[in-house]
């Protein structure tokens, strides 16, 4: 029996500020297998971004267990978590988070620079395939502030891919894009999933969530539904097909 990529048991998160405790996540239990495409969907304030930060090892749970590849990450040091993040996890954010007066190539290179095993002579071997995966080879020397919103998000996806992570977290990746650019981004994420990447998509929109194969629906810090997407939307870059 294979070990789930992610397994959480009775996971909870409470923030404390000046003695006031604010519970955000309540006793969550679920598993995500390698190669899945899962949407975490919920309204603003539901706790979905907090959950993503914990799953992405940017934050720690207050209680419960989080197993990543069978290992209890709650017992890892901050330095150990940083190493796992850099080697195993890629992030794509709504705001792109690119360095503005830096080339596309150099933005994609950033995760490699934080890798202790990084060898500069091997950069092209990782960066060029990442550029090709998002169809941005022709923009490699452009500065990121010369790009459209859709192109910036493609670069952000390439940056998330460059270390060949086990899992990619996409937090509202189409939130700042027009509909055509959003479709192009969803097509890239679906193509990456078809090639074996695990994708976790965080969104407040049912329409966006339906591009995944499974939806974890969250409200008030609790999972209220965990369902397979029966009528999945398949993006072809220009429109959608039901599958």
C-alpha positions, 0 to 999 in steps of 0.5 A: 500500500502506497504512502499518501503524499499528504495526510492530516489528522485532527489538524487545527490552527489557532492564532493568538494576539495579545492574549486573544485566541482566534481559532481558524482551522478545526480538526481536519482529516484528509489525504492527498495522493501523489499525482492528484489535482485537488482544489481547496475551495471556500469563501474569504475567511474560510481558512483555505489560505491558512491550510495552504500555508500549513500544507506548504510548510510556511506555517505550523499547525497548533495541534494535530498531525501533518505527514508529508511523504509519511514523515511528521513535519511538525517535528522538523526544525525551521531549517529542515522545513525550508530545505523540504520546501525548496526541493519538494514544493513549488508555489504560484501566487495571485500576485506573481511575486516576481522581481520587477527589474530582473529578467525572466530567466533570473526570476526562474533561477531564484529557487536554484540559488537557495539550493545548497546543492546548486551548481550554476553550470547546470542552470540551463538544464533546469530553467530551459525545460521550465520555460518550455513547459509554459511556452515562454522560451521567447521571453527569457531575456525580457524583464518581468515588468515588460510582461503581461499579467498572463505572461507573469503568471506563466513565469511564476509557474516556471519558477515553481517548476524549476526544482522539479517539485513533488507538489505545486500549490497555486493560490488564486492563480487566475485572480489577477488575470482576464478570462483568456489569460486565466484559461491559459494558466489553467491549461498549463496546470492541467497539462502539468498534472497530466504529466504527473505533478501533484497540484493543489489549487486554492480558490473561492470560485466554483468555476475555477475549482471545477478544473480540478479532479477533486474538491475539498470545500471549506467553510468556517475552518471545517471541511464540509465536503470532499468530492470528486468532480463529476463534470470537470472543466478541461481548458484548451487555452481558448475555451473549456470542454466538459469531461 
